Amino acid sequence: MPDDLSPRTSAPTDRAPLHVAVITGSTRDGRFGPLVSDWIADRVRARADMSLDVIDLVATPLPTVMPAFGTPPPAETIALLADVSPRLTVADAFVIVTPEYNHSYPASLKNAVDWHGPEWQAKPVGFVSYGGLSGGLRAVEHLRPVLAELHAVTIRDTVSFHNAWGSFGEGGSVDPAAEAAAKGFLDQLTWWGRALRSAKSVHPYVA
């Protein structure tokens, strides 16, 4: 048998927990997002193969005025970015929690995405969305090409809450189907996170 077709009997494995950043995308007064973020964060926290960081864009506000292209941001902007950027850098994977505003996602979320570049590269991104009849899925479909432009890998499966305000019961309980969807979603995120982390350890990603 040719060497390049020989069975692999000792392939290296990376069993370190995947560090997942859950990003709460809405900053609207009276927002529903933290309830959804807390729910998916609890599912991440319960897994031995993941560690968790929750980034709330209300608690970590970012500037909305960017410097001219090629110009470094001023010191006060760098100070604000310091609350978010290092946390995105060390994340192995992301879960973005987004509502749907006018068939798309919030400006606050686009702003957070646009302030960063290398932090997204060759990392998987999953989506938990919520809204009315669409469950926020149109927001998700608008996010996919944006993150592809930044060299992120968006996973296929999502978790979506249609008519979300009636989806959560006492103590944050949800329909069993949503629990099953979350498990499959996080399993898929873990597969991609480990695969990409392993690949980058052998061949650094080139954007």
Protein Blocks (a to p, Z undefined) as FASTA:
>chain_A
ZZklgccfkbccdfbdcddddddfbfcehiaklmmmmmmmmmmmmpmkbccddddfklmc
cdfbdcdehiacdfklmmmmmmmmmmmmmpmbdcdddddeehiacfklmmmmmmpcklmg
opacdddddddfnnommmmmmmmmmmmmnopacdfbdcddehkllmpcehhiacfklmmm
mmmmmmmmmmmmmmmmmmmmmmccdZZ
